[in-house]
Amino acid sequence: MVRDRLIDTELTIGGGLNVRVFKLLEAIDREGSIVSAAKVTGLSYKGAWQIIERVNQLSPRPLIESVVGGGHSKGTRLTETGLALLSAFRRLECEKERFLERINEEFSHDPTILIWFRRLLMKSSARNQWLGKVASINVGAVTSEVTIHMETGMTLVANLTHASLKSMDLSFGEEVLALVKSSMIILVTDMEGYRLSAGGELVASVTFESSESLGLEVGTPVTAIFKANSVVLGVRK
């Protein structure tokens, strides 16, 4: 009997090389064309080129090269460096699969350990991340309001589109990861007369001019606020 794996994760290598990059390289190797490779991987031609340019900057040698055939036919193929990188990624993928199979087998009897592994494997570039559970879902005319009770004790509200809510298939009590980018945090030094929900530790990115105008320094009392539509929710299915 084949069991569903309780833990899974996407392989990401330092420097931003993730599965999408290697899926594109595989498609180029198979299709012999960046145009065709972009289509089969769901990317625009511009998006595919941006990915190639980014990984080329990380590589000591080019990963792709143009091929000119008979007449006016031409295409694109992976260089030896590109093929070697793709081969290395495939080996890493196999090792990752074997590792996850062992983890799922060894800890399948201990749900507490599995919960911790799931949380450790949740990754995002967002500096502000909180784990919590869905407390309520209010479906509105345009968006849906999801209230999350966080493990820190605070309550967070996220506004989602109906399409997002449907695709996530959220339910009451389900564990979610709430994310807010630091650039979406607004700092205010004078909130007298306003009542806000309790907060926790946050990271905010502000310009030097904003920092100067607010008079920010270590120990300065500030209030960090952000809109409900700035909250991104993640859930493992």
N, C-alpha and C positions, 0 to 999 in steps of 0.2 A: 504494500500500500504506500502511495506517495503522499507525504504530509506537506502541508503548506509551511514554508519557513517562517519562523517567528521573528527572525532578525534578518534584515537585508540592508544593503547600502550601495551607493554608487561610488565607484573608484575615482578619486580625484588625486592628481599628482601635483606637487609643488609648482608654482608659477601659473596656475590656472588651467592646466591641461586636464580636461575632464572628458567624460565619455562622448560628449557631442563633438569634440575635436577629432577623436579617433573614428567616430562614425563617418565623419566627413572624409577623412583620409581613406578609410575603407571604400567609400563610395567612389572617390576619385580613382583609386586603384582598379576598381571593378568597371566603372563607366568610361574611364579614359577622357573625362571632360568635367570641368568645374561646373558648367551650366547644368549638365545632367545630374551631377553629384548633389548640387544644391537642391534640385527638384526632389530627388528621392529622400533627402534628409530633412525636407520641410524648411529650407532656408532660401532667402533671396540670393541672387548672384552677388550683390553687394555684401550681404551678411557673410556669405561663404568666403569672400576675399578678405574681409576683415579678420576672420578667424585665422586664415592662412597667414596673413601678414603678422598677426600677433605671435603665432607659434614660430614663424620664421625668425622673429626677433629674439626668441629664446634659444634658437638652434644655432650652432656654429656653422652649419652648412644649410643650403636651401633644401626644403622638403619636397618640392615639386619642380617639374621642368616641362617646357613645351616640347611637343613632338610634331614634326612636320613630315607628312607622308608623301605619297605620290600625288601629283597634281596640286590642288589647292587644299587637300585635306590636312587637318592638324588637330591636335588634342593636347591633353595634359596627362602626365604620369608622375608617380612618386619617384624620387631619386633614391639612390642606395641608402642615404640617411633616412629618408622618409619611410622606406620599407623596413629598415632596422628598428626605427622607433615604433612603427605599427606592430611589428613582431614582438617587441619587448612588452608593449601594452597588452597584447593577447596573452602572453605568458603570465603577466601580473593578474589579469582577469581570472585565469585558471587558478592561480594561487589563492586569490581572494575567494573564489567559489569554494575551494577545498577548506579554507579557514572557516568560512561561514557555516558550512555543513558541519564541521566539528563542533563549533560553538553551539549551534542549534541542537545537536545531538547530546552534547555534554550537559547543557543547562535546561533542556526541555522539561525537566522535572521541577525546576525551581523558578516560579514566575517572578519572584523578586529580583533575581539576577537578570532575567530577561528584560524587565522594565528598565533597569539601570543601563543595560547595553543599548536599548533602543534610544534612550535619552542621550547617551554619549555619541551615538552615530548620527544624531540630528545635527546638520551643519548649515550654516548660513553666513553670509558676509555681514549681515546686520549686527551691529554692536549690542543692541537692546533686545534681549530674548527672555521670555518668561514662559514657564510651563503652567498650565492650568486646566480646568475642566469647564465644559459648556454648561452654563447655568440656565440660560434661556435663549430662545430664538424667536424674534418677532419679525414676521414677514410684512414688509410695507409695500406701497404701490410701486416704488422704483427700486429700493434696495432693502436688504434684510439686516436687522440689527442683532448681533450675536453678543451676549454678555458672557464674559469669562471670569470665573473665580480663580485667582492665581494662588500658587503655593506660598507666595510672599504675604498673602492676606489681603491684597488689594483686588479691586474689581476693575476689569478692563472691558470696554465696549468697542466692537469692530463693526464697521459697515461693509457688507459684501454685496456684490451684484447677485441677482437671482441665479444667474448661470453658474457663478462660483459656488454658491451655496448648494446647488443641485449636484455639481460635479464632486464636491467634497463629501456629500451625504452625511452631514453632521447630525449628531443625536445628543440628547440630554445626557450629561455626565461623561461624555467622551473627552479623552485627554487631547489637548492641542498645544501647539507651540505658537506663541504670539511674537511677532517680529515688528520692530519699528526702526527704520534707518535713522542714524544720528542726525542726518541732514534734515529730517522732518520734525525734529524737536525745536520748539520755540522757547526761548528763555525770557522770563519777565521778572523784573526786580521790584515792581510795585503792583501787587494784586490785592491790596487792601479793599475790603468790601465785597470780594468775590469768594464764593464757596466752590471748592474743587474736590474731586475724589482723592483719597489718599494715594500717595505714590511710593516709589522705592528708588533704588539707585538707577540713574540714567546716564547715558553718554550723548552729548549734543555737539554738533559741529557748527560753529559760527564763524563769521568772517572776523578779521582783526578789527575792522572798523566797528562792528557790532559789539565786540568785546570791550573796545575802548569807550563807546558811548554808554554802555551799561555799567561801566566801572567795575568789571569783573576782576576778582583776585581771589586767592585761596581764602575761604571762610565767608565770602559774600553770600548772603541769603538770596536765593533765586527760586522761582517756580518754573518747572518744566512742563510744558503743555504740548499736546499734539492732537490732531483731528482723528476721529474714529475711522475715517477712510484712509488714514495713513497706516493702519494696522493690517499686517499680512498674517493670515493664519495658516499653519501647516499641520497636517494630520497624517498619520501612518495608516494605510489601508492594506 
